[in-house]
Amino acid sequence: MSMHRLIVTFLLGMLFVNNLPASQIYWLSDIAPSKEQAKEMRSSHGGMVIQGKQGYSKKLWLRKGDSIVDSTYVEQSDVPLILVAPNASQTQVAFSNKGYANITYEMKNEGYYNLFMIDRQVVDGVLQENVLKNEALSHSCRNGHGHVKDMVPPLYFKGTSFDIIRERLPRESFHLRIGSGDIVSYKVLLDGKPVSGATVTMSTQKGWTKTLKTDSEGRAAFEMIRDYYPPWHEFKKRHMENFLIIAKYESNESGIYQGKHYNNIHYTATAAGNYYPSARDYKSYAYGLLIGLIGLTSSVFFIYFHRRRRANQYQEKRLA
């Protein structure tokens, strides 16, 4: 085992002693568990946020399950988290267990915030390392856009040995919304190096699921599904849907963690995101509506003039 891995193992063993139940998938979600709690949330560049007098705050809930559709909300957790701000400063934060396990943090700085929850335990001779990750953007158009170019690249966090990173799109900016039809690529890293053969699964809020294996560069690319088909008059270009990413990898390494021997390591990383209707869909709806209006208008004028002509063609005349 590398010196870096030994250091990380020691630090995590000191910090994260309250383990979650094993053999479960956990993730961090900004979807409120009730309509009442959702009232304080609003859609922004960074997904769902809370807007206050001092700016935005991000609120996340701990959920259990391998899909958005079936995941439940966890009532309590004492596992601490690490918040990495856009300026790379790190803060240890904790869940509030009022109602459900949730975490709220202020987004004072502009850029991407990364929240990590890392749980490690040995179960039946297997070291299970679960990394829960949430990336949220804080941006206000009042600050301008000329300075954001260097703030777009993703964070490579050295505090965990296993990580999943969303690669940026060629046209990436703080105003970019992932849309249906876009190719979204994730890279899986182990000790900062790409992992080939890792399993990556994407599942959407409406139940669509796809699983891929990472290539030699640790990359798995998904084409976002188009699953929004409302009537023309109900189409909303800012309609938001959520998706969940789960990465898994196994390594035949042996060692000792918290006094327990293991002969295999099972890594799991989760990350959530959101996507919107494609701009092409919006334009298609607009063009369709325009064509429909032109057709309707033409029909009205045709009927009107046709009846007018017929009315003028046959006129009653009286002879003296």
C-alpha positions in Angstrom: 0.0 0.0 0.0 1.3 3.5 -0.9 2.4 6.0 1.7 -0.4 8.3 0.5 -3.0 5.6 1.1 -1.6 4.8 4.5 -1.8 8.5 5.5 -5.4 8.7 4.2 -6.3 5.5 6.0 -4.9 6.8 9.3 -6.7 10.1 9.0 -10.0 8.6 8.0 -9.7 6.1 10.8 -9.3 8.9 13.3 -12.1 11.0 11.9 -14.8 8.7 10.7 -15.6 6.2 13.5 -19.4 6.3 13.4 -20.1 4.0 10.4 -23.2 3.7 8.3 -24.8 0.3 7.9 -22.8 -1.8 5.4 -23.9 -3.0 1.9 -26.0 0.0 1.2 -25.7 2.9 -1.3 -25.9 6.4 0.2 -25.9 9.8 -1.6 -26.5 13.5 -0.9 -29.6 15.0 -2.4 -31.0 18.5 -2.7 -34.5 17.2 -3.2 -36.6 18.1 -0.2 -38.4 15.3 1.5 -41.7 17.2 1.7 -43.6 19.9 -0.1 -43.5 22.0 3.0 -39.7 21.9 3.1 -39.5 22.5 -0.6 -41.2 25.9 -0.3 -37.9 27.4 1.0 -36.0 26.1 -1.9 -35.5 27.8 -5.3 -33.8 26.8 -8.5 -30.5 28.4 -9.3 -27.3 27.9 -11.2 -26.3 25.3 -8.5 -29.5 23.3 -8.5 -31.9 23.9 -5.6 -30.7 26.5 -3.0 -32.0 28.6 -0.2 -31.9 32.3 -0.9 -31.3 34.6 2.1 -30.4 38.2 2.8 -26.7 37.3 2.8 -26.8 35.2 -0.3 -27.3 31.5 -1.1 -27.2 28.5 1.2 -27.1 24.8 0.1 -29.2 22.3 1.9 -28.7 18.5 1.3 -30.3 15.4 2.7 -28.7 12.0 3.3 -30.5 9.3 1.3 -30.2 5.5 1.0 -30.8 3.6 -2.2 -29.4 3.0 -5.7 -32.0 5.1 -7.6 -33.7 8.5 -7.1 -37.1 6.8 -7.5 -36.7 4.3 -4.7 -34.2 6.0 -2.3 -35.4 6.8 1.2 -34.3 9.6 3.5 -32.0 8.6 6.4 -33.3 9.7 9.8 -29.9 10.1 11.6 -26.2 10.1 10.9 -23.2 11.1 13.0 -20.6 10.7 10.2 -18.9 14.1 9.7 -18.4 15.7 6.3 -15.7 17.8 4.7 -16.7 21.0 2.8 -14.2 22.3 0.3 -14.9 25.9 -0.7 -14.0 27.4 -4.1 -10.9 28.9 -2.6 -9.8 25.3 -1.6 -10.3 25.9 2.1 -11.6 22.9 4.0 -14.0 22.8 6.9 -15.4 19.8 8.8 -19.2 20.0 9.2 -21.9 17.8 10.7 -25.4 16.7 10.0 -28.4 18.1 11.7 -30.7 15.2 12.7 -33.9 17.2 13.0 -36.5 15.4 10.9 -34.0 13.7 8.6 -30.2 13.8 8.5 -29.4 17.1 6.6 -26.6 19.6 6.2 -26.9 23.3 5.4 -23.9 25.5 4.5 -23.6 29.1 3.3 -22.2 29.7 -0.2 -20.4 33.0 0.4 -17.8 32.6 -2.3 -18.4 32.4 -6.0 -17.6 29.1 -7.6 -18.0 25.3 -7.0 -18.4 23.9 -3.5 -17.6 20.3 -3.0 -19.0 18.4 0.0 -17.6 14.9 0.9 -18.8 12.3 3.2 -16.4 9.4 3.6 -17.3 6.2 5.4 -14.8 3.3 5.8 -15.3 -0.1 7.6 -14.2 -3.7 7.4 -17.1 -6.2 6.9 -16.4 -9.9 6.4 -12.8 -9.3 5.4 -13.7 -6.6 2.9 -12.7 -3.0 3.4 -15.6 -0.9 2.2 -14.9 2.7 1.4 -18.0 4.8 0.5 -17.5 8.3 -0.8 -20.6 10.6 -1.0 -20.0 13.7 -3.0 -22.0 16.7 -3.9 -20.8 19.6 -6.2 -22.8 22.8 -6.0 -22.3 26.1 -7.9 -22.6 29.5 -6.3 -23.0 32.3 -8.8 -24.6 35.7 -9.1 -24.8 37.5 -12.4 -24.3 40.8 -10.5 -20.6 39.8 -10.1 -20.1 39.6 -13.9 -18.6 36.8 -15.9 -15.2 37.9 -17.1 -13.5 36.3 -14.1 -15.1 32.9 -14.0 -13.0 31.1 -16.7 -10.4 29.8 -14.2 -13.2 28.7 -11.7 -14.9 26.3 -14.1 -12.4 23.3 -13.9 -13.4 20.5 -11.5 -11.8 19.9 -8.1 -9.3 17.1 -7.6 -9.6 16.4 -3.9 -6.7 14.5 -2.3 -8.6 13.8 0.9 -10.0 10.6 -0.4 -8.4 7.7 -2.4 -11.5 7.2 -4.6 -13.3 9.9 -6.4 -15.7 10.5 -9.4 -15.4 13.7 -11.3 -17.7 15.3 -13.9 -15.6 16.4 -16.8 -16.5 19.9 -18.1 -18.2 20.3 -21.4 -16.4 22.3 -24.2 -18.8 25.2 -23.8 -18.8 25.0 -20.0 -19.7 28.2 -18.1 -21.5 29.2 -15.0 -24.7 29.5 -17.1 -24.4 26.1 -18.7 -27.3 23.7 -18.1 -26.9 20.1 -19.0 -29.6 19.3 -21.4 -31.2 16.2 -23.0 -29.0 14.9 -25.8 -25.8 16.3 -24.2 -22.9 13.9 -23.6 -22.0 13.9 -19.9 -18.6 12.3 -19.1 -17.4 11.2 -15.7 -13.9 10.1 -14.7 -13.2 7.7 -11.9 -9.9 8.1 -10.0 -8.1 5.9 -7.5 -5.2 7.7 -5.7 -5.5 10.4 -8.3 -5.1 8.1 -11.3 -7.7 7.0 -13.8 -9.3 3.6 -13.1 -10.1 1.3 -16.0 -12.9 -1.2 -15.7 -14.8 0.5 -12.9 -18.6 0.2 -13.1 -20.5 3.5 -13.5 -24.3 3.6 -13.4 -26.6 6.6 -14.2 -30.2 6.6 -13.1 -32.7 9.5 -13.6 -35.6 10.7 -11.6 -38.0 9.1 -14.0 -36.4 5.6 -13.7 -34.1 5.4 -16.7 -30.9 3.5 -15.9 -27.7 2.8 -17.8 -24.5 1.1 -16.7 -21.0 1.4 -18.4 -17.5 0.4 -17.7 -14.7 3.0 -17.6 -12.2 3.0 -20.5 -8.4 3.1 -20.2 -8.6 6.8 -19.2 -11.1 6.1 -16.4 -13.9 7.7 -18.4 -17.6 6.8 -18.8 -19.8 9.0 -21.0 -23.6 9.1 -21.0 -26.0 10.7 -23.5 -28.6 12.4 -21.4 -32.0 10.9 -22.2 -34.9 13.0 -23.5 -37.8 12.2 -21.2 -39.8 15.5 -21.1 -42.8 15.5 -23.5 -45.4 18.0 -22.2 -48.1 19.6 -24.4 -46.9 22.7 -26.2 -48.7 25.1 -23.8 -47.1 23.5 -20.8 -43.5 23.3 -22.0 -41.0 24.9 -19.5 -37.5 25.4 -20.7 -36.3 25.5 -17.1 -38.0 22.3 -16.1 -35.4 20.4 -14.0 -34.9 16.7 -13.5 -32.3 14.9 -11.3 -30.0 12.1 -11.9 -27.7 9.9 -9.7 -24.2 8.5 -10.5 -22.8 5.5 -8.8 -19.3 4.3 -9.4 -17.9 0.9 -8.1 -14.5 -0.7 -8.2 -12.9 -3.6 -6.4 -9.2 -4.0 -5.6 -7.4 -7.1 -4.4 -5.4 -5.4 -1.7 -4.9 -6.6 1.8 -4.2 -4.8 5.0 -5.4 -3.8 8.5 -7.9 -1.1 9.2 -9.0 -0.2 12.8 -7.5 -3.5 14.0 -9.4 -5.6 11.4 -7.7 -7.5 8.6 -9.1 -7.3 5.1 -8.1 -9.0 1.8 -10.2 -6.9 -0.6 -11.3 -3.3 -1.0 -14.7 -2.4 -2.3 -14.9 1.3 -3.4 -18.2 3.1 -4.0 -18.7 6.8 -5.0 -22.0 8.6 -5.5 -22.8 12.0 -7.0 -26.0 13.6 -8.0 -26.8 16.2 -10.7 -29.6 17.8 -12.7 -30.5 18.3 -16.3 -33.0 20.3 -18.4 -34.8 20.1 -21.7 -32.5 20.6 -24.7 -32.5 24.1 -26.2 -33.4 22.3 -29.5 -36.6 20.9 -27.9 -37.5 24.4 -26.8 -37.0 25.8 -30.2 -38.8 22.9 -31.8 -41.8 23.6 -29.6 -41.6 27.3 -30.5 -41.4 26.6 -34.2 -44.2 24.2 -34.0 -46.4 26.7 -32.1 -45.5 29.4 -34.7 -46.4 27.1 -37.6 -49.6 26.2 -35.8 -50.5 29.9 -35.3 -49.8 30.7 -38.9 -51.9 27.8 -40.1 -54.8 28.8 -37.8 -54.6 32.4 -38.9 -54.6 31.4 -42.6 -57.6 29.1 -42.1 -59.6 31.9 -40.4 -58.8 34.4 -43.2 -59.6 31.8 -45.8 -63.0 31.0 -44.3 -63.8 34.6 -43.8 -63.1 35.7 -47.4 -64.7 32.6 -48.8 -68.0 33.3 -47.0 -67.7 37.0 -47.9 -67.4 36.2 -51.5 -70.3 33.8 -51.4 -72.4 36.3 -49.6 -71.7 38.9 -52.3 -72.2 36.5 -55.2 -75.9 35.9 -54.7 -77.8 39.1 -54.0 -81.6 39.4 -54.2 -82.9 42.1 -56.6 -86.4 43.4 -56.9 -87.8 44.4 -60.3 -89.9 47.6 -60.5 
